[in-house]
């Protein structure tokens, strides 16, 4: 018997399966695709679980079963107060954000990962055809959610220091003159951008914030890689310069700096936070209590001693990949990240199709990466600095690769990158 003839939501036709999720089905020896954490503080987790288990056993034997029941029950939609207090201390001490020592924790919102925070923020801010400014290239987990909510993307090119605030300012003015309305928000990954690996210098951070404040836009600062900075100076986040907290929506997560616990911790302007909490209540009711408690113990007891080892592990992986690219890839141009998980490489031949090469050459040879065209908008506009115009963004560059060094050991990375370099040389020559 045939199933119901029901039309699916429009967004299901607009957005294909995530390229990164699609590539997970391939089992290869050299995995340079998704940003899977490969340096984890494994020694801490058995101790945390043992601590929590002993606490629960003590509660049971003392007749306080209700305390244990709460560990596996629904909790506050905005997160456990004791967890929000720990995260408030983190952002006060490590990010230089001015949160009141007594009441500042109430500004912290816990989400089920930063990806949920992205989804919820766009859910409460966007109506169909609303405009959003993003870098080009851009994290596909943000830009495709904009498309899901029927928003319009304006992608602004950057350079090896990330987004260019002057271009953002001009793109906003052009949007106002072209469409009769201004964008609602700007999205940026200031520390080791996904996918390009670039880090914005402090002067650009301040300038971008000035643009957002001057134009009356929210600025979404995705700080997923903030703690994975293994070279150079540690810079303050943009949120630290937003002294009244009125402009920046600041997103952090355990996923890269600890493990994929799916615990995000966020700061938002009050009016946004209240609507996001409402939306989260309808989305998942609450982030699991037990994973919040694991995160709490980790940050209280283990974070300082393990984060240095985690950073060092990623530094070695980055160095292995960068060295192999420089020695074995054909002529091209790569970014030089100070942290994070990714190197972005572009072939000089603009007609090189990295997706076709992936399917026909790389995967059959046991190598996986993400083609660069996945990180450009599926639809929308690209700001053209020379003409100052907004052009159709559907013609996406095809000559780039995003290479992740996060998951594999340095010696395997070096071996795989040298193999990929040989394949590229043969193909591009």
N, C-alpha and C positions, 0 to 999 in steps of 0.2 A: 504494500500500500504506500503510495507516495506521501511525503510529509506535507506540512502546511505550506501554502504559497504566500509567504509573508516577506515583505521587502525589509532588508536590514537597514540600519541607520546609515545615513549618508557618509559618515566618516569612514566606515569600513571599506568604501570604494575609493576614498581619497588617499588612504594611507596603507601602503603594503606592510607586510611583516617586517619588523626591525631587521636590518641587514646583519647586525651583530647576533641577534637571536637566531636568525636563519643559519648563520655560519657555525653555530654551536653543534649542529648535527654532524659536521664533518670531524672525523677523528684523524688527526694528523700528528706527526712527530714534532713539528715545529709550529707552535701555536703563538702567533703574534696578533691575534684578533681582538677579542674583548678584553677590557681592563679587569681581568680577574686577579684579585690579590694573591700573591704567591709567597710573601714574607709575612708570616703571622706570628704573634706572640704565643706560640703553642704551649709553652711552659706555664703560662698564667691560667689557662682555661681549666685544667684539672684542679688547680688550687681553688679557683673561684667556685666551681661546681661542688667541690668538697666542702667549702665554707658554707655555701647555701644549704647543702644537704644536712650538715651538722646542725645548723640553725633550725631547720624544719624538724629534724628528729627530736631536738630538745623541746620544741613547741609541742610536738605530738605527745611525748612522754610527760610533759608538764600539764597536759590537758588543755592546751591552747590550739586545738586543731583548726579553729577558725582562722588563725594567722596563716596556716599553711594553705587553707582553702583560698585565701585571698591572693596567694602567689600564682594561682592558676585560674583566676577569675577575671571578670571585667574590671577595668579601672577607670580613672578620670580620662575623658577624651583628650585633654591637653597634656596628659602625662602625670606620673607620680610626683608629688611635691618634692620628695627627697632626691629624686633623680634630676629634676629641674634645678634644684639648688646646686648640685654638683656641676652641672653643665654651665650654670651661671658663673660659678667660680672659674671654670675653664676659660670662658670667653673674657672674663675680667682680667685674669692673670696672663693668659697666653696671647690674647688678641688686643689688649689695651682698650677694651670697650668699657665705657663708664656706666656700669650697672650699680645701682644702690646696693651696698653690702647686706642690708636687711630685707629689702623688698624687691630687689632686681630680679630675683628668680621667677617672680610672677610674670615677667615679660618673656620667659622662655617657653616655647611650645615644642613638645615632643611629637614627632611623626614617625610613621613606619618607613624609615629611610628618607633620604632627601628627594628621591623620585616622587614619593607621595606628596611632599611639600610642593614640588613643581606643579604637579597635577592639581592640587587644591588651590594654589594661588591663581593659576590660570582659570580654574573653574569659577572662582568668585570675581575675577576681574574682567574676563573677556565675554563680549557679545559677538555675534557674527559680524565679520568685516572690521573688527577693531584691529588696530595696528600695533605691532611689537617690533622693536629694534633688537637685532642680534648680530654677533660677529659673523664673518664669513672666512673660513668654515666655522660650523657651530655644532655643539653637542646635539646629536639627533634625538636624544631622549627629551630635550626641551622643544626643539623646533617642530617635531612631529605632533607633540601635544597641542601646540598652538594651532596647527592645522586641524587636529581633532575637534577643537572648539570653534572651528570655522573662522579663526583669526587670520589676519594678513601679516606676513613676515616681510620686514625690510632688512635685508642683510647688508652689513657695512664691512668693507674689506679692512684688514689691518696689516701689520707688518710683524717683524720678529720681536716686537715689544707689545704685541697684542692690539686691542682696539685703539683706534685713533679718535680721540674725543672731538677734534675739529670735524671729522667726517660725520660723526654721530650728530653733532649740532646742525650741520648742513642738511643731513638726511631728514631730520625732524622738520626743519623749515620747508624743505621740498615737499614732504608729506602734507603739511598744512596747506601749502599753495596748490598742490595737485589734487588732494582729496577733500579739502575743506575741514579737516580735523587732525588733531595731533595724535601721535602714538600714546599708548597708556604706560608702557614700561620699556626698560632697557635690560637686556640679559647679558651677564658677563661672568666668566671664570677668571678671576684676576691672578690666581696662583696656579701656574702650570696647567694652562687651558687644555680641556678635552675638546677637540682632537689635536690641536696644533702644538701643545707643549709650551706655549709662550707664557711669560710672566710680565705683568704690567709694572713699570716703575712707579714710584710714589707720585711723581708729578702728574702722571696720566690718571692715576686713581683719583686724585683730588680734582683734576680737570673734568673727569667723567661725572663725578658727583656734582660738580658745579653746573654742568650741562643739565643733569636731571633736575636739580633744584630750580634752576633758572626757567626751565621749560615746564615744570610742574608734572614730572613723570616719576613713577616708582622705578627704582633700580634694584634688580634681582641679582645679588652677588652669591654665586654658587661656589662654596669654599670646600668642595669635596677633597681637594688635594692639599689643603692648607698645611697639614702636618707632615706631608711627604715632600719637604724642601731640604735637599741634601747638598746644595751648592749655593754659595753666595749669601747675601744678607737676607735675614727674615724681615719681611715688610709687614706693616700694619694692614689689616683688611680695610676696604673702603668703608665698612660700617663703623670703624673706629673714628673716622672723620665726620660721620653724620651724628653730631653731638646730641641732637634732640631725638634721634631715632625716627624721624618723620618720613624719611625717603627710602632708606635701604631695607630690602627684604633679604635677610642674611641666613643662608642655609649651610649647616654643617652636618656631618654624618660620621658614624662609626665605621662605615664600610671599608674605607681605605686605610684609616689610621689604626683600626683594631681588627675587625673582621666583619663579615656580612651578617651582622646581628639584626639588621633592618631597624635601627634606631637612629632617627635624625633629630637634631636639636637646632632650633631656629629662633631668630629674633625678627619681629615684624612690627611695622607701625600699628598702633592699637586698633585702628578701625579695620585693618586688613586681618590682624590676628583673630579678632572676634568672629569675622565671617568665615575664616578658614577653620576655626574650631567647630563652627556650626556645620560646615561642609564635611569635615572629618567625621563628625558624629553620624552622618548618613553614609559615609564611605566605608569605614571599618569599625566604628564605635570607639575603638581604643587600640593603641599599640600594646602587644602582649606584655603583661606585667612581668613575667619571668625574664624576658630578654632585657627589659629595662633594668631589672635588678642585677643581672649579669654585667651590664654596662656600668652601673653605679659602682659595683665592687672593683671593676677593672680600673676605672678612672681614679678612684680613691686610693687604691693600693699599688697598682702596677704600671700605670701609664708612663710616669717619668722614666722608669728604668728600662722599659721595653721600646719606647718610641725611638730612642737613639739606635737600637739594634735594627729596628724595622727600616729606618731611614738608610742606614749603612747597607742593608741588604739590597734595597732598591738602587742605591748609588752604584753598587758593583754591577748590577744588571744593566743599568743605563750605560755605564762605561763600556761593557762588553759589546752592547749593540752599536753604540756610536763609533767605536774603534773599527768594528767589522764593516759598517756602512762606509766609513771613510776610506778603508783599504780595498774593499771588494765591489762596491756598487759602481755602476757607470756614472758618467758626469750627471750631476743633478744638484739639487739644493735641499738641505735638511734643516730643521730647527734644532736648537741647542738648549734643551730644557734644563732648568735649575732644580726640577723636582717633578713630581707626578709620575705618570705611567707611560707616556707616549712620545714618540718622535714622528714628525710629519715629513715625508720625503716627496719631492716633486721631480718628475722627469722633465728634461728640457723640451722634449717633443710634445707639443700641445695636443697632438692627435693620438698620443699613447692612451690606450683604453685599459686602465688598471683593473677594471672589473672583468673584462674579457680575458685579460692575462691571468687573473686569479683562477677563473674557471677552467681555462684551457691548458695552462702551464703550471701555475704554482700548486694548486691542490693536487693534481696528479703526481707532483713531486714532493708531497708531504709537507707543504708550507701553506700557512693560512695567515692572512692579514685582512684589514678592512679597506675596501676601495674608497678613495677620497670623496667621490661624488655622493656617497651616503651622507656626508656632513654638510650638504647644501640644501636649501629649502626645496621641497617638492613643488611648491608654487609660491608666488609672491613676487617680491621685487629685490633687486640688487642696486645699491647706490653706486653710481659711477662717478668717481671723484673728478675726472677730467671734464666731463660735460655737466656735472652737477645734477644729473637726471636720475630718475628711478627707472631701471630697465627690467624686462622680464627675467626672473631668476630661474626659469625652467631649463635654460641652457647651462648645465652645470659642468665645471671643469672635470676632465676624466683622467688627468695625468698624475694624480697624487695617490700616496699610500699612507694610511695610518698604521704605524707599527708599535705594538705594545710590548714592553720589556718586563712587565710586572709578574708574569706567571712562571716563567721557566728559569732554570739555573743558568748562571753566566756562561758556562762552557757549552750548554745546549743552544743558548741564544747565539753565541759566536758561530757555532757550526751551522745553524739554520740560516743566519743572515748571510754568511759566506755562500751558502748554496743558492739563496735567493738572488744575491748579487750576480752570481755566475749566470743564472737563468735570465736576469734582466739584461746583462751585457750581450748575451747571445741574441736576445730578442730585439733590443734597441739598436744593435749594430747593423 
